[in-house]
Amino acid sequence: MIKLVAFDWNGTLLADAVVCWKIDNDIFKHLEKPAISFRKYQETFDIPISKMFLAHGFSEKELSEHEDYIVHTFMMPMKPGLLKREPEPEQEKF
């Protein structure tokens, strides 16, 4: 009998920031927007995610027109190799 199901949406159990950054950049590329660095992703990530897309030049109209594609891209099975254990991208030194 299952007594507990835990969903990890914030990286506590699964470090998913790199995966999410790659998926966002795939969406940006598909919608002809420039890719962003991992550092820029960390600096501009926001909830709801539409705030981040708006901060990177998307319009409300674009988000609405491409909503199905964006949602499908996040919900589709992960691309082969996307979840391979990778080091975090290098951070700039201050």
PyMOL commands that set and color helices and strands:
alter all, ss='L'
color gray80, all
select helices_A, chain A and resi 17-30+38-44+50-55+60-65+67-75
alter helices_A, ss='H'
color red, helices_A
deselect
rebuild
show_as cartoon
